[in-house]
Amino acid sequence: MRSWQYGIWLAAAMLPPSALADEARYAAVDVQEAFLDLRAFPDQRYPVANIAERGEHVELIKRRTDWYLLRTEQGQQGWVSEEQMGESLRAAGIEPSRHAVAKQRRAAAQNKDPKAE
């Protein structure tokens, strides 16, 4: 065995078993809102492709600014704004993004309800 091959083997052997798992583990939340609109892309201009209903367990696969890519129990995926799923995130102990916090502060400064947008 060459020295570089041994180095790769040694590095892989030192990884924790979870790092070598076939399936990645994602954060998960239970939907607290009446429903969540799952969109094809992270923008309000795109149509709603699916929904996740209250009580459904969803995985948070990816985060892009204040949007989350979710996977439902049925395997459906879609993007949901952090603003729409705020209750679910808070219930799971997930901190809001800086972008969402800034948006809430701007709305408060203008004496507007951020959920009214």
N, C-alpha and C positions, 0 to 999 in steps of 0.2 A: 504494500500500500504506500502510495506517495505521501509526502508530508502534508500537502494541501488537502488531500482526500481525508487523511487522518484528522486534520483540523476541523473539517466540515462534520465528520462523524462525531467528533468529540463535542462540538458546539451543539449538535442536535441531541446528543445524549444528555446534555446538561439542561435542556429546556424542560420546563414543567409539563406534565402530561396534558394539561389543558391547552397548551400552545400547539400541540400536535393533533388535537381533535379534528375530525373531519368536518363537523358542523360548528360554525361560529355561534357563540352565545350572545344574544342581544338583550338589551333592557326591555322590559315588558310592562305594560300598564293595563288596567281595566278601565274601559270607557265609562266616564262619569256623566258625560253630556248625553242628551237624548239620542244624538247620533253624530257621527263625524263624516264629513264629505271627503271621500278619497278621490283625488284628482290625478290625471295622467302625468302632469308636470307641476313643479312647485310654483304655481302662480294662479291667482284668482280668475284669470282670463280663460283658463282651460276648463273644459266641462267635467262634471262629476262623473267618474267612471263606476264607483261603487260606494257603499256606505258601511260604516261599522256602528252597530247599535249599542245602547247603554248596556253595561254588564259584560260586553264581549271583551275577551282578552286579546290584545294586539302586541306585536313586537315592534320596537323602534329599530329600524335597520340602518338608517342614515339620517344625518341632520345637515341641512343646508340653510344657513342664516337662521331664519325663524320658521323653517318648514321641516317636517319630519316625514320620512318615507316609512310607511307602516306595512305590516303583513298581518292579515286577519287569521283567525283559526282555520278558515276555509282556504287559505293560501292566496287570497286576493291582496294585491299591493296597490298602494296609492299614496299620494302626498297630501298632508294635512297641515294647515297653518298652526303655528304654536298658539296663536290667539284663540283659535277655535277649540283647541284641546287643552286649554289652560287648567281646567279643573282636574282632568285626568293626570296631567303632569304633576300638579301640586300634591294630589293624593298619593302619588308614587314617590314623592320627595325629589323630583327632578327640578333643578334650578332653571329659570327662564334665561334665554340668551340675552346678551347685552343689547342686541338690536330690539328685542321685545321690551326690555326695561326702558330703553331710550324712547320708544314709541309711547309707552305708558306715561312717562314723565312729560313728554311734549303735550299729550292729551290733557294731563292734569293741569299743566301750565295754561292751557287754553280753556280750562274749566269744561272740558268735554269728557264724556264717558268713553273710554277706549273701546268698549264692547259695542258701542253704537255705530262704529264705522263699518 
